[in-house]
Amino acid sequence: MKQTYNRRLVFWTACLGMLLFGIGLIMLGSVLPDLRERHSLNAVEAGTLLSLLPFGIIFGSLLFGPVCDRYGYRALLAVSALLMFAGFEGLAFTRTTGILKLSVFLFGLGGGAINGATNAVVADISTTGKGAALSILGVFFGIGALGMPLLLSLLMAKFDFQVIVAATGVLALAAAVLFAFVRFPAAKQAEGISMKQVGSLFRDVTLLLIAFFLFFQSSFEGLINNWTTTYLMDRVAAPQEVALMGLSAFVAGMTVARLLVGSVLRNLPERQLLYISLGVTFAALLLFSLSRSTVPAVAGLFLLGAGLAAGFPTMLGIVGNRYPDLSGTAFSFVLVIGLVGNMIVNYLMGIVTENAGIKHLTTFTYAELAILVVMATAIFGRLKMNK
């Protein structure tokens, strides 16, 4: 079939979508104190508000795959960006709690779909080196997540939070216009997706192993994102601003490592790359868990981000190679399971922290690393056997 799209344009358009998703997630957490004050939300109400975000992301991740496979990427990406636009403008201007909750959900729904669809389309247009291309895509999430706090700190000195959120919404609207005019790869299942095809995903043991690898990979990343600041403040007596710096070091390590994986390490075999990454993760956990001062703990977090960087791109690259004609639906399948893992394990961590203390963060992470090693071994063993 003749290629009807500009591969380079599609790739950089996908990177813009991922950048927007990274910016949006950080934006939401950053303006929460302002939203609480404006709407007189207590801690429980604020927690309820934020709990709508992961549900929206899961729904978006569930829907994007079948839609992209059946109808192509253009409409899905454009509508998803419009949902993010609506979410941002709702956060900025609404005075009612109901619309505020709807806005958070819409942002999650659009963002989850954009996150999944950009990964799927990059896998589709990459005939070789899918994992490397997906790593470069992931760099743009990191750029958004790292750059937005600094930009917000500068802007909030001059502008009200409503202005900043509304302006971010305009960026989402501009992305929607771009998505609407870019020519993407054609739909792969234009005649419809049969239940037999969907059922085959559930019967594929290798795909199930990959999905549950991402279950633990996602929850590992979530544990670090959600509990690191509390751990550093409790275990090494770090001030809050230093603890937040540790979290930034984690994101920076992941971003730098993905840049390396997508460039100088792009020809490294998947198995070798992942085992090296897991080894770096183990060394980073040792440094982090044994640290009793801020500097080595932050250094451990940087290395931890670097060690975890290859997990998602490598596994999604394998899924893209395995299901080239059903990549969107297969990506939805594994990403949703990964997101559910993030929610479940972080909920369990909250219960353990409440009853036994934050010190068990390292217990959870060592256990998850051991599970990732076992599952990676099983996955590559089956891939070798099936060759």
Protein Blocks (a to p, Z undefined) as FASTA:
>chain_A
ZZfbdfklmmmmmmmmmmmmmmmmmmmmmmmmmmmmmnopafklmmmmmmmmmmmmmmmm
mmmmmmmmmnojmlmmmmmmmmmmmmmmmmmmmcbfklmmmmmmmmmmmmmmmmmmmmmm
mmmmmmghklmmmmmmmmmmmmmmmmmmmmmmmmmmmbcfklmmmmmmmmmmmmmmmmmm
pccdddfblnopafklmmmmmmmmklmmmmmmmmmmmmmmmmmmmmmmmmmmmmnopafk
lmmmmmmmmmmmmmmmmmmmmmmmmmgcfklmmmmmmmmmmmmmmmmmmpcbfklmmmmm
mmmmmmmmmmmmmmmmmmmmmmmmlmmmmmmmmmmmmmmmmmmmmmmmmmmmmmnojklm
mmmmmmmmmmmmmmmmmmmmmmmmmZZ
